[in-house]
Amino acid sequence: MAEAALDAMRRALRDFPVAARDLSVPFTVPYLDEPPTPLCFYRDWVCPNRPCIIRNALKHWPALQKWSFSYLRATVGSTEVTVAVTPDGYADAVRGDRFVMPAERRLPLSCVLDVLEGQTQHPGVLYMQKQCSSLLTELPQLLSDVESHIPWASEALGKMPDALNFWLGEAAAVTSLHKDHYENLYCVVSGEKHFLLHPPSDRPFIPYELYTPATYQLTEEGTFKVVDEEAMEKVPWIPLDPLTPDLARYPSYSQVQALRCTVRAGELLYLPALWFHHVQQSHGCIAVNFWYDMEYDLKYSYFQLVDSLTKAAGLY
Ligand SMILES: O=C(O)CCC(=O)C(=O)O
């Protein structure tokens, strides 16, 4: 491609996040004081792909009153659950020149609670973060304390959730910046979650690179080894940590402005599909989220186009 045309394409891609932000991205995540009707949810939030935090949407869930550590011990303490273990709290993240996945251990939930309460030591940082509908597959006894879907969201989206996940971990457990093709209804039951968000239109400023996948292995001595997953294809992932961005290496990231929000106990974050998110939490925070598969509509195709052009223009 002629250099002038390539320059024009890069300029257009760099202007795009700013134009999209001016038109449709809020400076902060707005709050609703009650759950919306399905029509309002679809019209005001899903269709324009805008996040919001909804209060009083979970107040009928027994979990809000019941889910203390002592209740979890008494009801599901002996149930074995899958726990991600990492040396530094980062599971599924770029470490050096690898995309590193966590070591996984099966532990009775009471052991996880012992560690969270400081009664037992365990090497590394623990996070129950398995995303395979973990509430249904690992802790089905707790389902009657929540709901199997969010009725107004299911009606708006015309489908039931693909997954219902349970999250519980240490304050040091961090979810690295990424995006999903799900409409995400993220419900905090106790504690707080801290989200750092970017709209999908920020893609031209968000770097991706291809990494050799690897997995942490926890040795008998309690140290960690990084073992390559030789049979797996390379993984495209975001190398940048938005908390300490390496702006010398990724200078265009200085042009984006993240939205930050805290979701507190009893609140529900609607996180629209394709929004980039980085997540931290208070120690022992308990959350449940519903992933509804997104519509693969024209919005999705436009995102794919921006993604392809960003790569083709050599931006990231
Ligand atoms: O809560 C977290 O740590 C991560 C949540 C997340 O990434 C998601 O729901 O897609």
The ligand as an ORCA input file, in Angstrom:
! r2SCAN-3c Opt
* xyz 0 1
  O     -13.913    -10.933     38.578
  C     -12.916    -11.104     37.923
  O     -11.795    -11.219     38.448
  C     -12.950    -11.175     36.420
  C     -14.298    -11.081     35.811
  C     -14.243    -11.205     34.320
  O     -13.229    -11.068     33.691
  C     -15.463    -11.499     33.591
  O     -16.527    -11.665     34.209
  O     -15.401    -11.561     32.345
*
